[in-house]
Amino acid sequence: MPIRAQVITGMILLVAIALATAGTAMYVLERHELNDRLDDSLIRTVEEYRVLAETGVDPQTKQASSTPRTCCTPRCSAPCRPATRGCWA
């Protein structure tokens, strides 16, 4: 094999290894960042639902929810009245 072919083959292998290493590193970093963003988004969503369930106020619009919700008291599992928070049953 001529020397030119050996040099070109070596350069191609070196570039392929460098690209594979850089691609793997970027994949790992971006995957970690994506997981962090998803976790933050899920935590925010759970917290918004918790506020909505406890207060009946939508955290985004700051208005009272018009839909009935379930009582959080052990004596009742029927939907609550928004104003009195008493059970419908």
PyMOL commands that set and color helices and strands:
alter all, ss='L'
color gray80, all
select helices_A, chain A and resi 3-55
alter helices_A, ss='H'
color red, helices_A
deselect
rebuild
show_as cartoon
